[in-house]
Amino acid sequence: MIRLNPRPVAALALAAVVALAGCTANEPPPPETAPSATTSGSAETAPAPSPTIAPTLESNGSATDNLPLFTRVTRDVWGGPAQASGRAYVDALVAAGFDKTAMQVTPDQTTIGNPAESIEFSVRWGEECLVGQVGPAIGDPVAAVLPGLSTGGCLIGQTRAIDW
């Protein structure tokens, strides 16, 4: 009969437990998978994306209701060739249905003729304002709903006439 020394066997058992514990304790759980929709004999198909509804002008809505449209128009102009032209934003907002007489825009150039670092434009909507800001100093276009000024406008500082 062969007799085993209990110390080496215990040491091997302890090493095996430590090794196995190290392998399972730190492993992340497998990712959950959703059941796939298949039909008999056909390949798996991805669900069709739901259509995105473009924002529209809500003439009886609030400034907040119209912010999605204002934002989309701002981003569209920013993505085009006239991104540094205040007139381009005004014209695009008018084309989207906003009231030109309720708008303000800051100059495209500084007082010494350099391109402006940012352009602001706005549409007064009741007691609130839809305000946009774009320019190389801004990065991505910004659009927000802000309180209207007591003067009836939206922008503080020098604005230019919208006379076209």
Backbone as JSON, one array per atom type, in Angstrom:
{
  "sequence": "MIRLNPRPVAALALAAVVALAGCTANEPPPPETAPSATTSGSAETAPAPSPTIAPTLESNGSATDNLPLFTRVTRDVWGGPAQASGRAYVDALVAAGFDKTAMQVTPDQTTIGNPAESIEFSVRWGEECLVGQVGPAIGDPVAAVLPGLSTGGCLIGQTRAIDW",
  "N": [[0.82, -1.16, 0.0], [0.46, 2.24, -0.78], [1.47, 5.12, 0.85], [0.56, 8.46, 1.25], [2.14, 11.54, 1.88], [0.63, 13.83, 4.0], [1.11, 16.63, 3.91], [2.18, 17.57, 1.3], [-0.08, 16.93, -0.28], [-2.11, 18.49, 0.83], [-1.04, 21.01, 0.31], [-1.09, 21.02, -2.5], [-3.85, 20.86, -2.92], [-4.69, 23.3, -1.78], [-3.37, 25.08, -3.52], [-4.71, 24.5, -5.91], [-7.34, 25.35, -5.28], [-6.93, 28.13, -4.87], [-6.01, 28.85, -7.42], [-8.24, 28.22, -9.03], [-10.17, 29.89, -7.87], [-9.12, 32.39, -8.48], [-9.5, 32.43, -11.21], [-12.24, 32.48, -11.58], [-13.37, 34.5, -9.96], [-12.71, 37.06, -10.89], [-13.69, 37.21, -13.42], [-15.81, 38.78, -15.76], [-19.41, 38.75, -15.88], [-21.13, 36.84, -18.4], [-22.24, 38.57, -21.36], [-25.62, 39.7, -21.6], [-27.97, 38.33, -23.78], [-30.4, 39.17, -26.12], [-33.36, 37.52, -27.11], [-33.47, 36.34, -30.42], [-35.34, 37.34, -33.26], [-36.63, 35.15, -35.43], [-37.73, 33.6, -38.39], [-39.2, 30.67, -39.68], [-36.81, 29.01, -41.46], [-35.62, 31.36, -42.43], [-33.21, 34.03, -42.48], [-31.88, 35.93, -39.68], [-33.31, 39.12, -39.03], [-32.86, 42.6, -38.66], [-34.72, 44.89, -36.68], [-36.73, 47.37, -38.28], [-35.68, 50.77, -38.4], [-37.33, 53.31, -36.53], [-39.12, 55.95, -38.06], [-37.88, 59.3, -38.05], [-39.47, 62.12, -36.99], [-39.57, 65.25, -38.38], [-39.11, 68.37, -36.74], [-41.67, 70.85, -36.48], [-43.05, 74.15, -36.94], [-44.76, 75.38, -34.2], [-47.23, 77.28, -34.04], [-49.11, 78.04, -32.1], [-47.85, 77.2, -29.91], [-45.4, 77.2, -27.22], [-42.27, 78.95, -26.62], [-40.48, 76.98, -25.82], [-41.7, 74.75, -26.98], [-41.09, 75.26, -29.62], [-38.38, 75.18, -29.73], [-37.02, 72.77, -30.67], [-37.29, 72.97, -33.52], [-36.08, 75.46, -34.02], [-33.49, 74.85, -33.16], [-32.8, 72.8, -34.98], [-32.82, 74.23, -37.43], [-30.76, 76.05, -36.9], [-28.54, 74.31, -36.64], [-28.53, 73.18, -39.2], [-27.9, 75.4, -40.86], [-25.4, 76.02, -39.77], [-23.98, 73.81, -40.6], [-23.63, 74.3, -43.26], [-22.38, 76.27, -46.12], [-22.62, 78.98, -45.42], [-22.09, 79.52, -42.73], [-21.07, 81.57, -41.12], [-22.64, 83.76, -41.44], [-24.95, 86.0, -40.4], [-27.27, 86.72, -41.71], [-27.91, 84.39, -43.12], [-28.88, 82.71, -41.1], [-31.14, 84.15, -40.23], [-32.66, 84.18, -42.63], [-33.07, 81.41, -42.99], [-34.53, 80.79, -40.7], [-36.83, 82.33, -41.17], [-37.74, 81.0, -43.46], [-38.47, 78.64, -42.24], [-40.73, 79.42, -40.95], [-40.7, 81.24, -38.84], [-41.25, 84.51, -37.44], [-40.01, 87.26, -39.02], [-40.02, 89.92, -38.17], [-39.82, 89.7, -35.46], [-37.25, 89.14, -34.89], [-33.73, 89.38, -34.01], [-30.29, 90.08, -34.73], [-26.78, 89.8, -34.38], [-23.86, 91.66, -35.55], [-21.87, 90.39, -38.32], [-19.26, 91.01, -38.46], [-16.49, 92.47, -36.67], [-16.0, 95.78, -35.2], [-13.74, 96.71, -36.48], [-13.68, 95.34, -38.82], [-12.96, 92.64, -38.85], [-13.78, 89.09, -38.97], [-16.5, 88.17, -36.91], [-16.15, 86.6, -33.71], [-18.23, 85.23, -32.7], [-21.7, 84.87, -33.51], [-24.88, 86.02, -32.68], [-28.35, 85.34, -32.67], [-31.88, 85.82, -32.61], [-35.33, 85.05, -31.79], [-38.15, 86.61, -30.75], [-40.6, 85.29, -28.66], [-43.51, 85.58, -27.46], [-43.26, 86.17, -24.06], [-40.77, 85.16, -23.94], [-37.58, 84.17, -25.42], [-36.14, 82.67, -28.26], [-32.91, 81.83, -28.62], [-29.93, 81.8, -30.45], [-26.5, 80.9, -30.86], [-23.52, 81.01, -32.64], [-20.31, 80.3, -34.09], [-16.71, 80.45, -34.61], [-15.48, 80.65, -32.11], [-17.2, 79.38, -30.45], [-17.67, 76.68, -30.99], [-19.68, 73.91, -31.24], [-23.0, 74.71, -32.4], [-25.22, 76.66, -30.37], [-28.38, 76.66, -28.83], [-31.13, 78.06, -27.16], [-33.84, 78.64, -24.84], [-34.63, 81.68, -23.48], [-35.42, 84.22, -21.03], [-37.33, 87.02, -22.17], [-36.24, 90.4, -22.78], [-36.96, 93.39, -20.91], [-37.11, 95.52, -22.58], [-38.28, 94.61, -24.83], [-36.82, 93.24, -26.67], [-34.42, 90.61, -27.32], [-31.66, 90.31, -27.33], [-28.74, 91.61, -25.83], [-26.77, 94.47, -26.28], [-25.03, 95.5, -29.31], [-26.97, 95.21, -32.18], [-27.82, 94.38, -35.56], [-29.6, 95.95, -38.25], [-32.35, 94.26, -39.63], [-33.0, 94.4, -42.61], [-33.59, 93.38, -45.08]],
  "CA": [[0.0, 0.0, 0.0], [1.24, 3.47, -0.88], [1.01, 6.15, 1.78], [0.9, 9.82, 0.81], [2.44, 12.49, 2.94], [-0.5, 14.78, 3.95], [1.49, 18.03, 3.64], [2.16, 17.92, -0.12], [-1.43, 16.83, -0.82], [-2.81, 19.68, 1.29], [-0.49, 22.15, -0.43], [-1.61, 20.96, -3.87], [-5.29, 21.19, -2.87], [-4.78, 24.73, -1.56], [-2.96, 25.76, -4.76], [-5.78, 24.33, -6.89], [-8.45, 26.21, -4.87], [-6.53, 29.51, -5.15], [-5.96, 29.04, -8.87], [-9.61, 28.24, -9.55], [-10.84, 31.09, -7.37], [-8.61, 33.53, -9.25], [-10.03, 32.4, -12.57], [-13.67, 32.77, -11.66], [-13.79, 35.67, -9.2], [-12.49, 38.31, -11.61], [-14.27, 37.18, -14.76], [-17.1, 39.46, -15.83], [-20.48, 37.84, -16.29], [-21.31, 36.89, -19.85], [-23.23, 39.59, -21.75], [-26.97, 39.19, -21.81], [-28.37, 38.38, -25.17], [-31.84, 39.21, -26.33], [-33.77, 36.48, -28.05], [-33.54, 36.84, -31.78], [-36.58, 37.05, -33.98], [-36.38, 34.43, -36.67], [-38.85, 32.88, -38.94], [-38.81, 29.35, -40.13], [-36.03, 28.94, -42.68], [-35.1, 32.63, -42.91], [-32.11, 34.6, -41.7], [-32.29, 36.95, -38.72], [-33.43, 40.47, -39.58], [-32.87, 43.67, -37.66], [-35.97, 45.66, -36.78], [-36.62, 48.6, -39.07], [-35.62, 51.95, -37.53], [-38.55, 54.12, -36.58], [-38.85, 57.21, -38.75], [-37.74, 60.5, -37.22], [-40.38, 63.18, -37.44], [-38.91, 66.56, -38.35], [-39.87, 69.36, -35.97], [-42.39, 71.86, -37.25], [-43.41, 75.35, -36.18], [-45.98, 75.29, -33.39], [-47.62, 78.69, -33.93], [-49.82, 78.24, -30.84], [-47.03, 76.62, -28.85], [-44.49, 78.07, -26.47], [-40.89, 78.99, -27.13], [-39.92, 75.65, -25.58], [-42.26, 73.86, -28.0], [-40.47, 75.56, -30.91], [-36.92, 75.04, -29.64], [-36.46, 71.75, -31.57], [-37.2, 73.5, -34.88], [-35.06, 76.51, -33.98], [-32.2, 74.15, -33.05], [-32.51, 72.11, -36.25], [-32.48, 75.25, -38.44], [-29.43, 76.55, -36.53], [-27.53, 73.28, -36.99], [-28.49, 73.05, -40.65], [-27.13, 76.53, -41.42], [-24.02, 75.86, -39.3], [-23.36, 72.76, -41.4], [-23.54, 74.72, -44.65], [-21.3, 77.2, -46.49], [-22.81, 80.35, -44.91], [-22.18, 79.39, -41.28], [-20.65, 82.79, -40.43], [-23.49, 84.84, -41.93], [-26.18, 86.19, -39.63], [-28.4, 86.74, -42.64], [-28.27, 83.0, -43.45], [-29.71, 82.2, -40.0], [-32.42, 84.86, -40.29], [-33.39, 83.69, -43.79], [-33.48, 80.02, -42.76], [-35.6, 80.81, -39.7], [-38.02, 82.83, -41.86], [-38.2, 79.9, -44.32], [-39.07, 77.64, -41.36], [-41.99, 79.94, -40.47], [-40.57, 82.21, -37.75], [-41.58, 85.9, -37.8], [-38.8, 88.08, -39.2], [-40.11, 91.16, -37.39], [-39.54, 89.38, -34.06], [-35.86, 88.67, -34.83], [-32.55, 90.23, -33.87], [-29.05, 89.41, -35.09], [-25.58, 90.62, -34.15], [-23.06, 91.8, -36.77], [-20.97, 89.31, -38.75], [-17.88, 91.49, -38.36], [-16.16, 93.38, -35.57], [-15.99, 97.18, -35.61], [-12.59, 96.98, -37.35], [-13.81, 94.57, -40.05], [-12.59, 91.22, -38.74], [-14.94, 88.22, -38.74], [-16.9, 88.05, -35.51], [-15.85, 85.32, -33.1], [-19.52, 84.55, -32.58], [-22.89, 85.59, -33.96], [-26.09, 85.65, -31.95], [-29.6, 85.67, -33.34], [-32.99, 85.48, -31.71], [-36.72, 85.26, -32.16], [-38.99, 86.87, -29.58], [-41.78, 84.43, -28.69], [-44.25, 85.96, -26.25], [-42.39, 86.75, -23.04], [-39.49, 84.44, -23.99], [-36.8, 84.29, -26.64], [-35.31, 81.59, -28.79], [-31.62, 82.48, -28.87], [-28.89, 80.94, -31.01], [-25.15, 81.46, -30.92], [-22.62, 80.2, -33.45], [-19.05, 80.95, -34.42], [-15.52, 79.66, -34.35], [-15.14, 80.67, -30.69], [-18.24, 78.66, -29.72], [-17.67, 75.24, -31.24], [-20.99, 73.5, -31.74], [-24.04, 75.73, -32.23], [-25.97, 76.66, -29.11], [-29.74, 77.2, -28.93], [-31.76, 78.02, -25.84], [-34.97, 79.52, -24.54], [-34.26, 82.6, -22.41], [-36.45, 85.24, -20.79], [-37.24, 88.22, -22.98], [-35.82, 91.62, -22.08], [-38.05, 94.34, -20.67], [-37.12, 96.44, -23.72], [-39.01, 93.99, -25.93], [-35.9, 92.45, -27.47], [-33.84, 89.39, -26.75], [-30.21, 90.4, -27.28], [-28.14, 92.8, -25.22], [-25.63, 94.93, -27.06], [-25.27, 96.0, -30.67], [-27.55, 94.32, -33.18], [-27.89, 95.05, -36.86], [-30.94, 96.02, -38.84], [-32.76, 93.18, -40.54], [-33.71, 95.23, -43.58], [-33.61, 92.73, -46.39]],
  "C": [[0.88, 1.24, 0.0], [0.63, 4.49, 0.05], [1.48, 7.51, 1.27], [1.16, 10.68, 2.02], [1.34, 13.56, 2.9], [-0.1, 16.21, 3.64], [1.52, 18.35, 2.15], [0.76, 17.86, -0.71], [-2.23, 18.07, -0.41], [-2.33, 20.91, 0.55], [-1.0, 22.19, -1.85], [-3.09, 21.33, -3.9], [-5.49, 22.69, -2.68], [-4.41, 25.51, -2.81], [-4.05, 25.66, -5.82], [-6.96, 25.23, -6.57], [-8.14, 27.67, -5.19], [-6.54, 29.78, -6.65], [-7.36, 29.11, -9.46], [-10.37, 29.47, -9.09], [-10.4, 32.31, -8.15], [-9.18, 33.58, -10.65], [-11.5, 32.81, -12.63], [-14.08, 34.06, -10.96], [-13.67, 36.96, -10.0], [-13.1, 38.32, -13.0], [-15.59, 37.92, -14.77], [-18.18, 38.47, -16.25], [-20.65, 37.92, -17.8], [-22.38, 37.91, -20.2], [-24.58, 38.93, -21.97], [-27.3, 39.31, -23.28], [-29.88, 38.36, -25.24], [-32.21, 38.09, -27.28], [-33.92, 37.07, -29.44], [-34.85, 36.44, -32.43], [-36.22, 36.36, -35.28], [-37.67, 33.81, -37.13], [-38.34, 31.58, -39.5], [-38.07, 29.44, -41.45], [-35.48, 30.26, -43.17], [-34.0, 33.12, -41.99], [-32.67, 35.63, -40.72], [-32.34, 38.3, -39.4], [-33.47, 41.47, -38.44], [-34.19, 44.42, -37.79], [-35.73, 46.95, -37.55], [-36.57, 49.79, -38.12], [-36.91, 52.74, -37.65], [-38.22, 55.45, -37.23], [-38.78, 58.37, -37.76], [-38.64, 61.58, -37.81], [-39.67, 64.51, -37.27], [-39.76, 67.54, -37.55], [-40.53, 70.38, -36.9], [-42.71, 73.04, -36.34], [-44.74, 75.13, -35.49], [-46.44, 76.72, -33.13], [-48.38, 78.99, -32.64], [-49.04, 77.69, -29.66], [-46.17, 77.66, -28.16], [-43.12, 78.12, -27.16], [-40.24, 77.62, -26.95], [-40.43, 74.65, -26.61], [-41.56, 74.04, -29.34], [-38.94, 75.46, -30.88], [-36.37, 73.93, -30.54], [-36.31, 72.24, -33.01], [-36.1, 74.56, -34.97], [-33.66, 75.87, -33.96], [-31.84, 73.48, -34.36], [-32.1, 73.11, -37.33], [-31.07, 75.78, -38.16], [-28.35, 75.57, -36.94], [-27.41, 73.1, -38.49], [-27.66, 74.16, -41.29], [-25.66, 76.39, -41.01], [-23.28, 74.82, -40.14], [-23.17, 73.14, -42.86], [-22.44, 75.74, -44.9], [-21.42, 78.6, -45.89], [-22.87, 80.37, -43.38], [-21.77, 80.63, -40.51], [-21.48, 84.0, -40.86], [-24.77, 84.91, -41.12], [-27.41, 86.17, -40.52], [-28.85, 85.32, -42.99], [-29.16, 82.4, -42.37], [-31.09, 82.84, -40.03], [-33.26, 84.3, -41.44], [-33.88, 82.26, -43.58], [-34.59, 79.94, -41.72], [-36.91, 81.31, -40.3], [-38.6, 81.71, -42.74], [-38.88, 78.8, -43.49], [-40.38, 78.13, -40.74], [-41.91, 80.93, -39.33], [-40.77, 83.63, -38.29], [-40.31, 86.75, -37.85], [-38.84, 89.35, -38.36], [-39.83, 90.94, -35.9], [-38.08, 88.96, -33.85], [-34.86, 89.78, -34.57], [-31.34, 89.39, -34.27], [-27.89, 90.35, -34.83], [-24.77, 90.68, -35.45], [-22.15, 90.59, -37.03], [-19.51, 89.7, -38.58], [-17.72, 92.39, -37.14], [-16.16, 94.81, -36.09], [-14.81, 97.54, -36.5], [-12.56, 96.08, -38.58], [-13.36, 93.13, -40.0], [-13.85, 90.37, -38.56], [-15.24, 88.12, -37.25], [-16.55, 86.66, -34.98], [-17.12, 84.52, -32.84], [-20.62, 85.48, -33.08], [-24.04, 85.1, -33.12], [-27.3, 86.1, -32.76], [-30.73, 85.19, -32.46], [-34.33, 85.7, -32.39], [-37.49, 85.46, -30.87], [-40.26, 86.03, -29.73], [-42.56, 84.69, -27.4], [-43.31, 86.65, -25.28], [-41.0, 86.11, -23.04], [-38.82, 84.65, -25.34], [-36.13, 82.97, -26.98], [-34.01, 82.26, -29.2], [-30.63, 81.44, -29.38], [-27.56, 81.67, -31.0], [-24.27, 80.47, -31.67], [-21.32, 80.97, -33.66], [-17.87, 80.1, -34.06], [-15.12, 79.64, -32.87], [-16.1, 79.83, -29.85], [-18.08, 77.15, -29.83], [-19.0, 74.86, -31.85], [-22.0, 74.61, -31.52], [-24.78, 75.55, -30.91], [-27.34, 77.28, -29.38], [-30.41, 77.03, -27.58], [-32.99, 78.91, -25.81], [-34.56, 80.35, -23.34], [-35.39, 83.6, -22.19], [-36.24, 86.43, -21.72], [-36.83, 89.41, -22.14], [-37.01, 92.55, -21.92], [-38.16, 95.36, -21.8], [-37.9, 95.89, -24.91], [-38.12, 93.14, -26.82], [-35.43, 91.2, -26.74], [-32.34, 89.52, -26.51], [-29.76, 91.71, -26.66], [-26.95, 93.19, -26.1], [-26.04, 95.32, -28.47], [-25.86, 94.89, -31.54], [-27.59, 95.08, -34.49], [-29.31, 95.02, -37.38], [-31.17, 94.8, -39.73], [-33.66, 93.85, -41.57], [-33.68, 94.64, -44.99], [-34.88, 91.92, -46.58]]
}
